[in-house]
Amino acid sequence: MPNQTPPQPHVAPEPEDRDYLLKRADQHRRQGEQCDDASRALHARFQRMYEDRAAALPPGDD
C-alpha cells in the first residue's frame, strides 16, 4: 500500500458566519453602553474585532 495517499485530516468548519459575528459585535456594543470607561474600552475593542472579522469573510459565506 505504499502508493496510497493518506486520508485527508478532518477539518471542522469554522463556526463563524457573518450573522453570528455581527450579533456578537452588537452584544459588546450594548454591554459597553452599561459599563465604566475601562470596560467600555474593552467592549469597543471586541465590537471592532467582530465587525472586522465579519467584513473579512469572503462573499457568500453567510
N, CA, C and O atoms as a Tinker XYZ file with bonds, in Angstrom:
   248  protein
     1  N      0.788000   -1.196000    0.000000    73     2
     2  CA     0.000000    0.000000    0.000000    64     1     3
     3  C      0.840000    1.275000    0.000000    63     2     4     5
     4  O      0.329000    2.320000    0.403000    81     3
     5  N      2.071000    1.245000   -0.420000    73     3     6
     6  CA     2.885000    2.453000   -0.398000    64     5     7
     7  C      2.429000    3.499000   -1.416000    63     6     8     9
     8  O      2.820000    4.661000   -1.296000    81     7
     9  N      1.622000    3.135000   -2.409000    73     7    10
    10  CA     1.174000    4.093000   -3.411000    64     9    11
    11  C     -0.086000    4.846000   -2.995000    63    10    12    13
    12  O     -0.508000    5.773000   -3.687000    81    11
    13  N     -0.682000    4.464000   -1.892000    73    11    14
    14  CA    -1.900000    5.137000   -1.453000    64    13    15
    15  C     -1.546000    6.400000   -0.670000    63    14    16    17
    16  O     -0.623000    6.416000    0.145000    81    15
    17  N     -2.305000    7.448000   -0.942000    73    15    18
    18  CA    -2.098000    8.679000   -0.182000    64    17    19
    19  C     -2.867000    8.581000    1.127000    63    18    20    21
    20  O     -3.939000    7.979000    1.177000    81    19
    21  N     -2.334000    9.160000    2.168000    73    19    22
    22  CA    -3.048000    9.101000    3.446000    64    21    23
    23  C     -4.341000    9.901000    3.366000    63    22    24    25
    24  O     -4.431000   10.861000    2.601000    81    23
    25  N     -5.322000    9.519000    4.137000    73    23    26
    26  CA    -6.592000   10.268000    4.119000    64    25    27
    27  C     -6.369000   11.700000    4.595000    63    26    28    29
    28  O     -5.509000   11.974000    5.433000    81    27
    29  N     -7.158000   12.588000    4.044000    73    27    30
    30  CA    -7.071000   13.991000    4.448000    64    29    31
    31  C     -7.589000   14.133000    5.876000    63    30    32    33
    32  O     -8.590000   13.515000    6.238000    81    31
    33  N     -6.915000   14.939000    6.683000    73    31    34
    34  CA    -7.418000   15.135000    8.043000    64    33    35
    35  C     -8.766000   15.851000    8.013000    63    34    36    37
    36  O     -9.029000   16.692000    7.154000    81    35
    37  N     -9.589000   15.499000    8.955000    73    35    38
    38  CA   -10.907000   16.130000    9.044000    64    37    39
    39  C    -10.731000   17.534000    9.606000    63    38    40    41
    40  O    -10.159000   17.712000   10.681000    81    39
    41  N    -11.214000   18.505000    8.892000    73    39    42
    42  CA   -11.141000   19.886000    9.343000    64    41    43
    43  C    -12.547000   20.323000    9.702000    63    42    44    45
    44  O    -13.452000   20.325000    8.868000    81    43
    45  N    -12.707000   20.690000   10.951000    73    43    46
    46  CA   -14.020000   21.167000   11.393000    64    45    47
    47  C    -14.278000   22.534000   10.763000    63    46    48    49
    48  O    -13.396000   23.393000   10.763000    81    47
    49  N    -15.464000   22.737000   10.236000    73    47    50
    50  CA   -15.767000   24.044000    9.653000    64    49    51
    51  C    -15.773000   25.120000   10.718000    63    50    52    53
    52  O    -16.122000   24.877000   11.874000    81    51
    53  N    -15.383000   26.309000   10.309000    73    51    54
    54  CA   -15.416000   27.440000   11.226000    64    53    55
    55  C    -16.856000   27.698000   11.659000    63    54    56    57
    56  O    -17.753000   27.767000   10.818000    81    55
    57  N    -17.079000   27.838000   12.944000    73    55    58
    58  CA   -18.454000   28.064000   13.402000    64    57    59
    59  C    -18.901000   29.508000   13.189000    63    58    60    61
    60  O    -19.988000   29.901000   13.611000    81    59
    61  N    -18.054000   30.286000   12.532000    73    59    62
    62  CA   -18.359000   31.695000   12.376000    64    61    63
    63  C    -19.056000   31.970000   11.056000    63    62    64    65
    64  O    -18.633000   31.497000   10.001000    81    63
    65  N    -20.082000   32.707000   11.129000    73    63    66
    66  CA   -20.671000   33.254000    9.928000    64    65    67
    67  C    -20.939000   34.724000   10.207000    63    66    68    69
    68  O    -20.876000   35.171000   11.352000    81    67
    69  N    -21.226000   35.442000    9.196000    73    67    70
    70  CA   -21.378000   36.894000    9.305000    64    69    71
    71  C    -22.444000   37.278000   10.331000    63    70    72    73
    72  O    -22.235000   38.197000   11.123000    81    71
    73  N    -23.575000   36.589000   10.324000    73    71    74
    74  CA   -24.646000   36.919000   11.266000    64    73    75
    75  C    -24.195000   36.737000   12.712000    63    74    76    77
    76  O    -24.472000   37.576000   13.569000    81    75
    77  N    -23.500000   35.635000   12.973000    73    75    78
    78  CA   -23.009000   35.381000   14.332000    64    77    79
    79  C    -22.041000   36.477000   14.766000    63    78    80    81
    80  O    -22.155000   37.010000   15.869000    81    79
    81  N    -21.093000   36.809000   13.901000    73    79    82
    82  CA   -20.100000   37.817000   14.252000    64    81    83
    83  C    -20.734000   39.180000   14.491000    63    82    84    85
    84  O    -20.354000   39.889000   15.422000    81    83
    85  N    -21.692000   39.545000   13.660000    73    83    86
    86  CA   -22.360000   40.834000   13.835000    64    85    87
    87  C    -23.231000   40.831000   15.095000    63    86    88    89
    88  O    -23.380000   41.862000   15.751000    81    87
    89  N    -23.798000   39.689000   15.425000    73    87    90
    90  CA   -24.581000   39.576000   16.663000    64    89    91
    91  C    -23.675000   39.795000   17.871000    63    90    92    93
    92  O    -24.036000   40.517000   18.800000    81    91
    93  N    -22.500000   39.172000   17.856000    73    91    94
    94  CA   -21.558000   39.348000   18.959000    64    93    95
    95  C    -21.081000   40.797000   19.042000    63    94    96    97
    96  O    -20.934000   41.334000   20.140000    81    95
    97  N    -20.841000   41.431000   17.905000    73    95    98
    98  CA   -20.428000   42.834000   17.908000    64    97    99
    99  C    -21.513000   43.690000   18.559000    63    98   100   101
   100  O    -21.206000   44.580000   19.353000    81    99
   101  N    -22.770000   43.429000   18.232000    73    99   102
   102  CA   -23.864000   44.197000   18.805000    64   101   103
   103  C    -23.991000   43.949000   20.307000    63   102   104   105
   104  O    -24.295000   44.870000   21.066000    81   103
   105  N    -23.760000   42.712000   20.737000    73   103   106
   106  CA   -23.807000   42.414000   22.172000    64   105   107
   107  C    -22.746000   43.224000   22.919000    63   106   108   109
   108  O    -23.015000   43.770000   23.989000    81   107
   109  N    -21.547000   43.298000   22.354000    73   107   110
   110  CA   -20.485000   44.065000   23.008000    64   109   111
   111  C    -20.786000   45.558000   22.977000    63   110   112   113
   112  O    -20.444000   46.274000   23.918000    81   111
   113  N    -21.415000   46.035000   21.920000    73   111   114
   114  CA   -21.795000   47.451000   21.867000    64   113   115
   115  C    -22.767000   47.765000   23.004000    63   114   116   117
   116  O    -22.608000   48.755000   23.717000    81   115
   117  N    -23.785000   46.898000   23.162000    73   115   118
   118  CA   -24.794000   47.127000   24.200000    64   117   119
   119  C    -24.201000   46.996000   25.603000    63   118   120   121
   120  O    -24.541000   47.773000   26.495000    81   119
   121  N    -23.318000   46.018000   25.798000    73   119   122
   122  CA   -22.692000   45.860000   27.109000    64   121   123
   123  C    -21.811000   47.059000   27.434000    63   122   124   125
   124  O    -21.763000   47.507000   28.580000    81   123
   125  N    -21.121000   47.576000   26.433000    73   123   126
   126  CA   -20.263000   48.732000   26.645000    64   125   127
   127  C    -21.024000   49.972000   27.052000    63   126   128   129
   128  O    -20.485000   50.837000   27.742000    81   127
   129  N    -22.266000   50.067000   26.633000    73   127   130
   130  CA   -23.088000   51.228000   26.994000    64   129   131
   131  C    -23.429000   51.240000   28.478000    63   130   132   133
   132  O    -23.826000   52.279000   29.007000    81   131
   133  N    -23.284000   50.111000   29.156000    73   131   134
   134  CA   -23.681000   49.990000   30.560000    64   133   135
   135  C    -22.484000   49.856000   31.505000    63   134   136   137
   136  O    -22.655000   49.504000   32.672000    81   135
   137  N    -21.274000   50.135000   31.009000    73   135   138
   138  CA   -20.071000   49.879000   31.795000    64   137   139
   139  C    -19.310000   51.159000   32.117000    63   138   140   141
   140  O    -19.607000   52.240000   31.607000    81   139
   141  N    -18.308000   50.986000   32.992000    73   139   142
   142  CA   -17.400000   52.089000   33.263000    64   141   143
   143  C    -16.452000   52.258000   32.066000    63   142   144   145
   144  O    -16.482000   51.463000   31.126000    81   143
   145  N    -15.632000   53.278000   32.110000    73   143   146
   146  CA   -14.785000   53.605000   30.960000    64   145   147
   147  C    -13.823000   52.486000   30.567000    63   146   148   149
   148  O    -13.645000   52.216000   29.379000    81   147
   149  N    -13.202000   51.834000   31.552000    73   147   150
   150  CA   -12.250000   50.763000   31.237000    64   149   151
   151  C    -12.950000   49.599000   30.545000    63   150   152   153
   152  O    -12.471000   49.092000   29.531000    81   151
   153  N    -14.074000   49.185000   31.091000    73   151   154
   154  CA   -14.819000   48.084000   30.482000    64   153   155
   155  C    -15.382000   48.494000   29.130000    63   154   156   157
   156  O    -15.421000   47.684000   28.204000    81   155
   157  N    -15.814000   49.732000   29.008000    73   155   158
   158  CA   -16.361000   50.234000   27.745000    64   157   159
   159  C    -15.302000   50.143000   26.635000    63   158   160   161
   160  O    -15.608000   49.786000   25.497000    81   159
   161  N    -14.063000   50.471000   26.985000    73   159   162
   162  CA   -12.974000   50.394000   26.003000    64   161   163
   163  C    -12.748000   48.953000   25.550000    63   162   164   165
   164  O    -12.511000   48.702000   24.368000    81   163
   165  N    -12.819000   48.015000   26.480000    73   163   166
   166  CA   -12.650000   46.602000   26.111000    64   165   167
   167  C    -13.787000   46.132000   25.212000    63   166   168   169
   168  O    -13.557000   45.451000   24.213000    81   167
   169  N    -15.008000   46.496000   25.570000    73   167   170
   170  CA   -16.148000   46.088000   24.747000    64   169   171
   171  C    -16.067000   46.719000   23.358000    63   170   172   173
   172  O    -16.450000   46.093000   22.370000    81   171
   173  N    -15.574000   47.947000   23.276000    73   171   174
   174  CA   -15.410000   48.592000   21.970000    64   173   175
   175  C    -14.384000   47.842000   21.124000    63   174   176   177
   176  O    -14.562000   47.696000   19.914000    81   175
   177  N    -13.314000   47.367000   21.756000    73   175   178
   178  CA   -12.301000   46.594000   21.013000    64   177   179
   179  C    -12.886000   45.285000   20.505000    63   178   180   181
   180  O    -12.658000   44.901000   19.358000    81   179
   181  N    -13.642000   44.597000   21.363000    73   179   182
   182  CA   -14.279000   43.355000   20.932000    64   181   183
   183  C    -15.288000   43.619000   19.818000    63   182   184   185
   184  O    -15.382000   42.848000   18.863000    81   183
   185  N    -16.033000   44.696000   19.944000    73   183   186
   186  CA   -17.005000   45.043000   18.901000    64   185   187
   187  C    -16.297000   45.233000   17.565000    63   186   188   189
   188  O    -16.729000   44.686000   16.551000    81   187
   189  N    -15.216000   46.003000   17.557000    73   187   190
   190  CA   -14.457000   46.221000   16.316000    64   189   191
   191  C    -13.875000   44.915000   15.781000    63   190   192   193
   192  O    -13.877000   44.680000   14.572000    81   191
   193  N    -13.372000   44.058000   16.690000    73   191   194
   194  CA   -12.792000   42.788000   16.255000    64   193   195
   195  C    -13.840000   41.937000   15.531000    63   194   196   197
   196  O    -13.574000   41.393000   14.459000    81   195
   197  N    -15.030000   41.828000   16.125000    73   195   198
   198  CA   -16.084000   41.028000   15.494000    64   197   199
   199  C    -16.535000   41.656000   14.177000    63   198   200   201
   200  O    -16.775000   40.939000   13.206000    81   199
   201  N    -16.653000   42.969000   14.130000    73   199   202
   202  CA   -17.044000   43.624000   12.880000    64   201   203
   203  C    -15.988000   43.427000   11.797000    63   202   204   205
   204  O    -16.320000   43.202000   10.633000    81   203
   205  N    -14.710000   43.510000   12.184000    73   203   206
   206  CA   -13.630000   43.303000   11.212000    64   205   207
   207  C    -13.620000   41.866000   10.696000    63   206   208   209
   208  O    -13.413000   41.631000    9.506000    81   207
   209  N    -13.843000   40.910000   11.591000    73   207   210
   210  CA   -13.871000   39.505000   11.168000    64   209   211
   211  C    -15.041000   39.246000   10.227000    63   210   212   213
   212  O    -14.909000   38.496000    9.260000    81   211
   213  N    -16.185000   39.864000   10.507000    73   211   214
   214  CA   -17.344000   39.705000    9.624000    64   213   215
   215  C    -17.054000   40.313000    8.256000    63   214   216   217
   216  O    -17.418000   39.742000    7.227000    81   215
   217  N    -16.405000   41.462000    8.248000    73   215   218
   218  CA   -16.094000   42.125000    6.975000    64   217   219
   219  C    -15.050000   41.348000    6.181000    63   218   220   221
   220  O    -15.016000   41.445000    4.955000    81   219
   221  N    -14.200000   40.581000    6.856000    73   219   222
   222  CA   -13.146000   39.834000    6.167000    64   221   223
   223  C    -13.626000   38.524000    5.561000    63   222   224   225
   224  O    -12.905000   37.908000    4.776000    81   223
   225  N    -14.835000   38.088000    5.913000    73   223   226
   226  CA   -15.341000   36.842000    5.336000    64   225   227
   227  C    -15.561000   37.011000    3.841000    63   226   228   229
   228  O    -16.027000   38.062000    3.400000    81   227
   229  N    -15.234000   36.001000    3.064000    73   227   230
   230  CA   -15.493000   36.093000    1.627000    64   229   231
   231  C    -17.001000   36.183000    1.348000    63   230   232   233
   232  O    -17.802000   35.632000    2.103000    81   231
   233  N    -17.378000   36.854000    0.299000    73   231   234
   234  CA   -18.810000   36.940000   -0.042000    64   233   235
   235  C    -19.411000   35.544000   -0.221000    63   234   236   237
   236  O    -18.772000   34.637000   -0.756000    81   235
   237  N    -20.629000   35.401000    0.231000    73   235   238
   238  CA   -21.314000   34.127000    0.065000    64   237   239
   239  C    -21.118000   33.151000    1.189000    63   238   240   241
   240  O    -21.648000   32.041000    1.131000    81   239
   241  N    -20.362000   33.525000    2.232000    73   239   242
   242  CA   -20.137000   32.635000    3.368000    64   241   243
   243  C    -21.166000   32.795000    4.462000    63   242   244   245
   244  O    -21.009000   32.220000    5.539000    81   243
   245  N    -22.205000   33.551000    4.218000    73   243   246
   246  CA   -23.198000   33.734000    5.280000    64   245   247
   247  C    -24.437000   32.942000    5.031000    63   246   248
   248  O    -25.371000   32.987000    5.832000    81   247
